[in-house]
């Protein structure tokens, strides 16, 4: 499948607009608080309790990086319109705190309109990351975020597999495999998860073995990387005899 770039952009913009509409008027919980010495001032906290006022980049980053909020759901709903657009522009980092706030905010239990808006954005952003030449987030970093916030890895891999005839999606798979191989050869997930994703590592390894060999050949990947993938197919102890 080779998606039309215009369709990808339209889908993403529609998803961003959907998030903006679904979370318009949201505020942090009235009783939310945080330490002024390591987060920010009382005036900045007041901004989080005021709807629809854009936060500057520094305040937004401090807010989504921290995990010690009390009322995660309302806080995340307050900042989601800016967070989603920031993921697209590269102003928001997907890993390093934001994914924890999604988990603690229990977004999958939100009202259906809000939940569907988040899902539509995640789907559209993933497609954008995989095929847009100017995407600001590496595909393997986006996958970590998506797996953590959705507590599943297979649907995102399935989407990626369906796009591997697209040269950019294929190139990003080669980059991802290079990033993952050290951990996968040790039967370890290539990121630290907050979830009991015990099947994620074997799922990812199987997916790499199924799709990476052809892509790596076509991308002229190094002989070392291609050999690492071949070793991944061996029983664990045999991998280190070569």
C-alpha positions as CSV (number, residue, x, y, z in Angstrom):
1,X,0.0,0.0,0.0
2,X,1.3,3.4,-1.0
3,X,-0.8,6.1,0.7
4,X,-1.3,9.4,-1.0
5,X,0.7,12.1,0.9
6,X,-2.3,14.5,0.6
7,X,-4.5,11.9,2.2
8,X,-2.0,11.3,5.0
9,X,-1.8,15.1,5.7
10,X,-5.6,15.5,5.6
11,X,-6.2,12.6,7.9
12,X,-3.6,14.0,10.4
13,X,-5.1,17.5,10.3
14,X,-8.6,16.1,10.7
15,X,-7.4,14.2,13.8
16,X,-5.7,17.2,15.3
17,X,-8.9,19.2,14.7
18,X,-10.9,16.4,16.4
19,X,-8.6,16.5,19.5
20,X,-9.0,20.3,19.7
21,X,-12.8,20.0,19.5
22,X,-13.0,17.1,22.0
23,X,-10.9,18.8,24.6
24,X,-12.0,22.4,24.2
25,X,-12.7,23.9,27.6
26,X,-10.8,21.3,29.6
27,X,-8.9,22.4,32.8
28,X,-6.7,20.7,35.4
29,X,-8.6,19.6,38.5
30,X,-9.4,22.5,40.8
31,X,-7.4,20.8,43.6
32,X,-4.4,20.0,41.5
33,X,-1.1,21.2,43.0
34,X,2.6,20.8,42.6
35,X,5.8,21.9,44.2
36,X,6.9,25.4,43.2
37,X,10.5,24.6,43.7
38,X,10.7,21.8,41.0
39,X,7.7,22.5,38.8
40,X,6.6,26.1,38.6
41,X,4.8,29.0,40.1
42,X,1.3,29.4,41.4
43,X,0.5,31.6,38.5
44,X,1.6,28.9,36.1
45,X,-0.6,26.4,37.9
46,X,-3.5,28.8,37.6
47,X,-3.0,28.7,33.8
48,X,-3.6,24.9,33.9
49,X,-6.9,25.5,35.6
50,X,-7.9,28.0,33.0
51,X,-9.3,26.6,29.7
52,X,-8.0,27.1,26.2
53,X,-5.0,29.4,27.0
54,X,-2.0,28.2,25.1
55,X,1.0,27.3,27.3
56,X,4.5,28.3,26.3
57,X,6.8,25.5,25.3
58,X,8.7,25.5,28.6
59,X,5.6,25.3,30.8
60,X,4.1,22.6,28.5
61,X,7.2,20.5,28.7
62,X,7.5,20.8,32.5
63,X,3.9,19.8,32.8
64,X,3.9,16.6,30.6
65,X,7.4,15.5,31.8
66,X,6.4,15.2,35.5
67,X,4.6,12.1,36.8
68,X,3.8,13.3,40.3
69,X,0.5,15.0,39.6
70,X,-2.5,14.0,41.6
71,X,-5.3,14.2,39.0
72,X,-3.6,12.9,35.8
73,X,-6.8,12.6,33.7
74,X,-7.9,16.3,33.9
75,X,-4.4,17.5,33.5
76,X,-3.8,15.5,30.4
77,X,-7.1,16.5,28.9
78,X,-6.1,20.2,29.5
79,X,-2.9,19.9,27.5
80,X,-3.8,17.4,24.8
81,X,-4.6,19.8,22.0
82,X,-1.1,21.3,22.3
83,X,0.6,18.0,23.0
84,X,-0.8,16.3,19.9
85,X,0.2,19.2,17.7
86,X,3.6,19.3,19.4
87,X,4.2,15.6,18.6
88,X,3.7,16.4,15.0
89,X,6.0,19.5,15.0
90,X,8.7,17.9,17.1
91,X,8.2,20.4,20.0
92,X,6.9,17.5,22.3
93,X,9.1,14.5,23.0
94,X,7.0,11.3,23.0
95,X,9.2,9.4,25.4
96,X,10.5,10.6,28.8
97,X,7.3,11.4,30.7
98,X,4.4,12.0,28.3
99,X,3.7,8.3,27.9
100,X,3.4,7.9,31.7
101,X,0.9,10.6,31.9
102,X,-1.2,8.8,29.3
103,X,-1.1,5.7,31.4
104,X,-1.9,7.4,34.7
105,X,-4.5,9.5,33.1
106,X,-6.5,6.3,32.2
107,X,-7.5,7.8,28.9
108,X,-9.1,4.6,27.6
109,X,-11.8,5.1,30.3
110,X,-12.7,8.6,29.2
111,X,-16.0,9.4,27.5
112,X,-16.3,7.8,24.1
113,X,-15.9,11.1,22.1
114,X,-12.6,11.9,23.8
115,X,-11.3,8.4,23.6
116,X,-12.1,8.2,19.9
117,X,-10.4,11.5,19.3
118,X,-7.2,10.2,20.9
119,X,-7.4,7.0,18.9
120,X,-7.9,8.8,15.6
121,X,-4.9,11.0,16.4
122,X,-2.7,8.0,17.3
123,X,-3.6,6.2,14.1
124,X,-3.1,9.3,11.9
125,X,0.2,10.3,13.6
126,X,1.6,6.8,13.2
127,X,0.8,6.8,9.5
128,X,2.5,10.3,9.2
129,X,5.6,9.0,11.1
130,X,6.0,6.0,8.8
131,X,5.7,7.7,5.4
132,X,6.2,11.5,5.8
133,X,9.7,12.5,4.7
134,X,9.8,15.4,7.2
135,X,8.4,13.5,10.2
136,X,10.0,14.8,13.4
137,X,10.0,11.6,15.4
138,X,11.8,8.4,14.5
139,X,9.5,5.4,13.9
140,X,11.1,3.3,16.6
141,X,10.6,6.1,19.1
142,X,7.0,6.6,18.0
143,X,6.4,2.8,18.4
144,X,7.6,2.9,22.0
145,X,5.2,5.7,22.7
146,X,2.2,4.0,21.0
147,X,2.8,0.7,22.6
148,X,3.0,2.3,26.1
149,X,-0.1,4.5,25.7
150,X,-2.2,1.8,24.1
151,X,-0.8,-1.2,26.0
152,X,-0.4,-3.2,22.8
153,X,2.2,-3.5,20.1
154,X,0.7,-5.8,17.4
155,X,-1.7,-3.3,15.7
156,X,1.1,-0.7,15.2
157,X,3.4,-3.4,13.7
158,X,0.6,-4.6,11.5
159,X,0.1,-1.1,10.1
160,X,3.9,-0.8,9.5
161,X,4.0,-4.2,7.7
162,X,1.3,-3.1,5.3
163,X,3.4,0.0,4.3
164,X,6.8,-1.7,3.7
165,X,6.4,-1.3,-0.1
166,X,6.7,2.5,0.7
167,X,10.4,3.5,0.5
168,X,10.3,5.7,3.6
169,X,8.5,3.1,5.7
170,X,11.1,0.6,4.6
171,X,14.0,2.9,5.3
172,X,12.6,3.5,8.8
173,X,12.3,-0.2,9.5
174,X,16.0,-0.6,8.6
175,X,16.8,2.3,11.1
176,X,14.6,0.7,13.7
177,X,16.2,-2.8,13.4
178,X,19.6,-1.2,13.9
179,X,18.4,0.4,17.1
180,X,16.7,-2.7,18.4
181,X,19.1,-5.5,17.6
182,X,21.3,-5.4,20.7
183,X,18.3,-5.8,22.9
184,X,16.4,-8.3,20.8
185,X,19.5,-10.6,20.6
186,X,19.4,-10.7,24.3
187,X,15.6,-11.5,24.3
188,X,14.9,-8.1,25.8
189,X,12.4,-5.5,24.8
190,X,14.2,-2.4,23.3
191,X,12.6,-0.1,25.8
192,X,11.7,0.0,29.4
193,X,8.0,-0.6,29.7
194,X,5.6,0.3,32.6
195,X,3.3,-2.6,31.5
196,X,3.5,-6.4,31.7
197,X,4.2,-6.7,28.0
198,X,5.7,-10.1,28.4
199,X,4.7,-11.1,24.8
200,X,6.0,-7.8,23.3
201,X,9.6,-8.9,22.8
202,X,8.8,-12.2,21.1
203,X,6.2,-10.5,19.0
204,X,8.6,-7.8,17.9
205,X,11.4,-10.4,17.3
206,X,9.0,-12.5,15.1
207,X,7.9,-9.4,13.2
208,X,11.5,-8.4,12.5
209,X,12.4,-11.9,11.3
210,X,9.4,-11.9,9.0
211,X,9.9,-8.5,7.5
212,X,13.4,-7.2,8.0
213,X,15.6,-9.6,5.8
214,X,14.1,-8.4,2.5
215,X,14.0,-4.7,3.6
216,X,17.6,-4.8,4.8
217,X,18.7,-6.3,1.5
218,X,16.8,-3.7,-0.5
219,X,18.1,-0.9,1.7
220,X,21.7,-2.1,1.3
221,X,22.0,-2.4,5.1
222,X,25.4,-3.4,6.5
223,X,26.4,-7.1,6.4
224,X,26.8,-7.0,10.2
225,X,23.2,-5.9,10.7
226,X,21.8,-8.5,8.3
227,X,23.9,-11.1,10.1
228,X,22.5,-10.0,13.4
229,X,19.0,-10.6,12.1
230,X,20.0,-14.1,10.9
231,X,21.4,-14.8,14.4
232,X,18.1,-13.7,15.9
233,X,16.4,-16.7,14.3
234,X,18.7,-19.1,16.2
235,X,18.1,-20.5,19.7
236,X,19.4,-18.1,22.3
237,X,22.6,-20.0,23.2
238,X,23.5,-20.6,19.6
239,X,23.5,-16.9,18.8
240,X,26.7,-16.3,20.6
241,X,28.7,-19.2,19.0
242,X,29.0,-17.4,15.7
